[in-house]
């Protein structure tokens, strides 16, 4: 299957702490951001590495359409190479 575009816009960081209802994430470039805990998996713990993905709605729609085509082609055994 083709690469999904959304994963090309990844930001990595480390969960450094929790303050009230926010997760404190130090990004790989040294910046610190605060993210609502509701956006993180319940199993996340302080010290865990996290990945953040940035996309637009248009990018997500294109990715979903491409993924659907790739799955259909795989199921039907179509090779577009």
HELIX and SHEET records of a PDB file:
HELIX    1   1 UNK A    5  UNK A    8  5                                   4    
HELIX    2   2 UNK A   37  UNK A   39  5                                   3    
HELIX    3   3 UNK A   57  UNK A   75  1                                  19    
SHEET    1   A 4 UNK A  32  UNK A  36  0                                        
SHEET    2   A 4 UNK A  22  UNK A  27 -1                                        
SHEET    3   A 4 UNK A  10  UNK A  19 -1                                        
SHEET    4   A 4 UNK A  49  UNK A  53 -1                                        
END                                                                             
